[in-house]
Amino acid sequence: MSAPQRYPMLPGNPPELLVYDEPMECPYLPEQTARLPLRLPLARLSRSQLDERLAQGERRQGRLVYRTACPQCEACEGIRIPVRDFTLSRSQKRVFRRGQREIETEMGPVLTDAERVALYNKHKRLRGLDVRDEPITAAGYAAVLADTCSESFELRYRVDGKLVGIAITDRSEDALSAVYCYYDPDFAHLSPGVYSVLHQLWLCRRWGLSHLYLGLTISQCKPMVYKRKYLPHERLLDGRWTRFDRT
């Protein structure tokens, strides 16, 4: 007799293992209970397979993919920017022009090293994000940020040769997906988070891609509302992408 299977196998292309599915305290709305079933694809996702998952509102964390399935809350909304229709606001134009002048941007594979781990922890600490969490280790960074089940790359932002930010991005057939961005708060005057989104939109235009996915937005969570300032955008509501031309 074969040994019992530890994780349920889920059908799909490719098949996946359900590795975690338990209620938890919501990281965005503490009064809510969250459910984020984590699934492990049994093969690397192709660009077209990632397209399908992004269109369904799925996100990636390391090698795992997930979609919110919270029992009594639908506050999380997937958000994406239609590249062809996007128009920079006056303030976004200023940020992008200044970033082009002062920020050196490199593209390369996602790496793990002491410099990135220290910068990530500094970003979390000084911006007051997830203050209950312990600082991430190199092993944790490698598992959560550097490991991937899709085609991924990092954008490295430098000022006078100093690494001041990293944006980890996935590439699908027809889109880019902004997985995570962190930066040195000492350079907040350059608005590196905004510049990173605008640079990824520039890449989408250059490569002829239709959308930039920004993950989730939550109206009741201030750190997640900023994504709605990119207009027009589309939000996933009741399983359908709905366009918004105003905040």
C-alpha positions as CSV (number, residue, x, y, z in Angstrom):
1,M,0.0,0.0,0.0
2,S,1.3,3.4,-0.9
3,A,2.0,6.0,1.8
4,P,-0.9,8.5,2.4
5,Q,-0.4,11.8,0.5
6,R,0.5,14.6,2.8
7,Y,-0.9,17.4,0.6
8,P,-4.0,17.1,-1.6
9,M,-3.4,17.2,-5.4
10,L,-5.4,19.7,-7.3
11,P,-6.1,19.3,-11.0
12,G,-4.8,22.0,-13.4
13,N,-2.2,22.9,-15.9
14,P,0.2,22.2,-14.3
15,P,-1.3,20.2,-11.4
16,E,-0.8,21.8,-8.0
17,L,-0.4,20.7,-4.3
18,L,-2.5,22.5,-1.7
19,V,0.1,23.1,1.0
20,Y,-1.8,25.4,3.3
21,D,-5.4,26.3,3.9
22,E,-6.2,27.5,7.4
23,P,-8.0,30.6,8.7
24,M,-5.6,33.3,9.9
25,E,-5.7,36.9,11.2
26,C,-5.9,39.2,8.3
27,P,-2.6,41.1,7.8
28,Y,-4.5,44.1,6.3
29,L,-7.7,44.3,8.4
30,P,-7.0,42.9,11.9
31,E,-10.7,42.6,12.8
32,Q,-11.2,40.2,9.9
33,T,-10.3,36.5,9.4
34,A,-8.4,35.7,6.2
35,R,-8.1,32.6,4.2
36,L,-5.3,32.4,1.6
37,P,-5.0,28.8,0.3
38,L,-1.4,28.4,-0.8
39,R,-0.8,26.1,-3.8
40,L,2.5,24.7,-5.2
41,P,2.5,24.2,-9.0
42,L,4.3,21.0,-9.9
43,A,6.1,22.6,-12.8
44,R,7.3,26.0,-13.7
45,L,4.5,28.2,-15.1
46,S,4.8,29.2,-18.7
47,R,4.0,32.8,-19.7
48,S,0.5,31.9,-20.9
49,Q,-0.2,29.9,-17.8
50,L,0.8,32.9,-15.7
51,D,-1.5,35.0,-17.8
52,E,-4.5,32.8,-16.9
53,R,-3.7,33.0,-13.2
54,L,-3.3,36.7,-13.2
55,A,-6.6,37.2,-15.0
56,Q,-8.3,35.2,-12.3
57,G,-6.8,37.5,-9.6
58,E,-4.1,35.1,-8.4
59,R,-0.8,36.2,-6.8
60,R,2.5,34.6,-6.2
61,Q,4.6,34.3,-3.1
62,G,7.9,32.5,-3.7
63,R,7.1,29.3,-5.5
64,L,3.5,29.3,-4.2
65,V,0.4,30.9,-5.8
66,Y,-2.8,32.0,-4.0
67,R,-6.1,33.7,-4.4
68,T,-8.0,35.2,-1.4
69,A,-10.9,33.0,-0.2
70,C,-11.9,34.8,3.0
71,P,-15.0,33.5,4.7
72,Q,-16.8,36.8,5.5
73,C,-14.9,39.6,3.7
74,E,-14.4,40.7,0.1
75,A,-12.4,43.8,0.7
76,C,-9.4,42.6,-1.4
77,E,-9.7,43.6,-5.0
78,G,-7.3,42.7,-7.7
79,I,-6.0,45.7,-9.6
80,R,-4.3,46.1,-13.0
81,I,-3.5,49.0,-15.3
82,P,-4.4,48.9,-19.0
83,V,-1.2,50.1,-20.5
84,R,-2.5,51.6,-23.7
85,D,-5.0,53.8,-21.9
86,F,-2.9,54.9,-18.9
87,T,-2.2,58.6,-18.7
88,L,0.4,60.0,-16.3
89,S,-0.9,62.7,-13.9
90,R,1.2,65.9,-13.5
91,S,2.8,64.7,-10.3
92,Q,3.6,61.3,-11.9
93,K,5.2,63.0,-14.8
94,R,7.4,64.9,-12.4
95,V,8.4,61.8,-10.5
96,F,9.2,59.9,-13.7
97,R,11.3,62.7,-15.1
98,R,13.2,63.1,-11.9
99,G,13.7,59.4,-11.6
100,Q,15.1,59.2,-15.1
101,R,17.6,61.9,-14.2
102,E,18.7,60.7,-10.8
103,I,18.0,56.9,-10.6
104,E,20.1,54.4,-12.4
105,T,17.9,51.4,-13.3
106,E,19.3,47.9,-14.0
107,M,17.5,44.7,-14.9
108,G,18.7,41.2,-13.9
109,P,17.9,37.9,-12.2
110,V,16.4,38.0,-8.7
111,L,19.3,37.7,-6.3
112,T,19.7,37.1,-2.5
113,D,22.6,38.7,-0.6
114,A,23.3,40.6,2.6
115,E,22.8,44.0,0.9
116,R,19.3,43.1,-0.3
117,V,18.3,41.5,3.0
118,A,19.5,44.6,5.0
119,L,17.7,47.0,2.6
120,Y,14.5,45.0,2.8
121,N,14.5,45.0,6.6
122,K,15.3,48.7,6.7
123,H,12.3,49.4,4.5
124,K,10.0,47.4,6.6
125,R,11.3,48.9,9.9
126,L,11.4,52.6,9.0
127,R,8.0,52.5,7.2
128,G,6.3,50.7,10.1
129,L,5.3,47.7,8.0
130,D,4.6,44.3,9.7
131,V,6.2,45.5,12.9
132,R,5.1,42.3,14.6
133,D,7.3,40.3,12.4
134,E,11.0,39.4,13.0
135,P,13.5,40.7,10.5
136,I,13.8,38.5,7.5
137,T,16.8,36.3,7.2
138,A,18.7,35.5,4.0
139,A,17.0,32.1,3.9
140,G,13.6,33.7,4.3
141,Y,14.4,36.3,1.6
142,A,15.5,33.5,-0.8
143,A,12.3,31.5,-0.1
144,V,9.7,34.4,-0.2
145,L,11.2,36.8,-2.6
146,A,13.9,35.3,-4.7
147,D,12.4,31.8,-5.4
148,T,9.8,31.7,-8.1
149,C,7.6,29.4,-10.2
150,S,7.4,31.7,-13.1
151,E,9.7,33.9,-15.3
152,S,10.8,36.6,-12.9
153,F,13.4,39.4,-12.8
154,E,14.4,42.3,-10.6
155,L,14.8,45.9,-11.3
156,R,17.7,47.5,-9.3
157,Y,17.5,51.2,-8.5
158,R,20.7,53.0,-7.7
159,V,21.6,56.6,-6.9
160,D,25.3,57.4,-7.3
161,G,26.0,53.7,-7.4
162,K,24.2,53.0,-4.1
163,L,21.5,50.4,-4.2
164,V,18.3,52.2,-3.0
165,G,15.5,49.9,-4.2
166,I,14.5,46.6,-5.7
167,A,11.4,45.7,-7.6
168,I,10.6,42.0,-8.2
169,T,8.5,41.5,-11.3
170,D,7.0,38.5,-13.1
171,R,6.6,38.3,-16.9
172,S,3.6,36.7,-18.6
173,E,2.7,36.5,-22.3
174,D,0.8,39.7,-22.2
175,A,1.6,41.5,-18.9
176,L,4.0,42.3,-16.2
177,S,3.1,41.6,-12.6
178,A,4.6,43.8,-9.8
179,V,5.3,41.2,-7.1
180,Y,7.1,43.4,-4.5
181,C,9.0,46.6,-4.3
182,Y,11.1,47.9,-1.4
183,Y,13.4,50.8,-1.1
184,D,15.6,52.9,1.3
185,P,13.3,55.3,3.1
186,D,16.2,57.8,3.2
187,F,15.5,58.3,-0.5
188,A,11.7,58.7,-0.2
189,H,12.0,62.2,-1.6
190,L,12.6,60.5,-5.0
191,S,9.3,58.6,-4.7
192,P,11.0,55.3,-5.7
193,G,7.8,53.3,-5.2
194,V,5.9,55.5,-7.7
195,Y,8.9,55.6,-10.0
196,S,9.1,51.8,-10.0
197,V,5.4,51.4,-11.1
198,L,5.9,54.0,-13.9
199,H,9.1,52.3,-15.0
200,Q,7.3,49.0,-15.2
201,L,4.6,50.6,-17.2
202,W,7.3,52.0,-19.5
203,L,8.6,48.4,-19.9
204,C,5.1,47.2,-20.8
205,R,4.8,49.8,-23.5
206,R,8.3,49.0,-24.8
207,W,7.5,45.2,-25.0
208,G,3.9,45.6,-26.3
209,L,2.2,44.2,-23.3
210,S,-1.4,45.0,-22.4
211,H,-1.5,45.2,-18.6
212,L,0.6,45.8,-15.5
213,Y,-0.8,43.9,-12.5
214,L,-0.4,45.7,-9.1
215,G,-1.7,42.9,-6.9
216,L,-4.5,43.8,-4.4
217,T,-6.1,47.0,-3.3
218,I,-8.2,47.5,-0.1
219,S,-10.3,50.6,0.4
220,Q,-10.1,50.3,4.2
221,C,-6.3,49.9,4.3
222,K,-4.3,53.1,3.7
223,P,-1.1,51.4,2.5
224,M,-3.1,49.5,-0.2
225,V,-5.2,52.4,-1.5
226,Y,-2.3,54.3,-3.3
227,K,-2.6,51.8,-6.3
228,R,-6.0,53.4,-7.2
229,K,-4.2,56.7,-8.2
230,Y,-3.0,55.1,-11.4
231,L,-5.8,55.9,-13.9
232,P,-7.5,54.4,-15.6
233,H,-7.3,51.1,-13.8
234,E,-9.3,47.9,-13.6
235,R,-10.4,46.1,-10.5
236,L,-11.6,42.5,-10.2
237,L,-15.2,42.7,-8.8
238,D,-17.4,39.6,-8.6
239,G,-15.1,37.8,-11.0
240,R,-15.1,40.6,-13.6
241,W,-12.5,43.2,-14.4
242,T,-14.3,46.6,-14.1
243,R,-12.8,49.8,-15.4
244,F,-12.4,52.9,-13.2
245,D,-11.5,56.3,-14.7
246,R,-11.5,58.1,-11.3
247,T,-10.3,57.4,-7.8
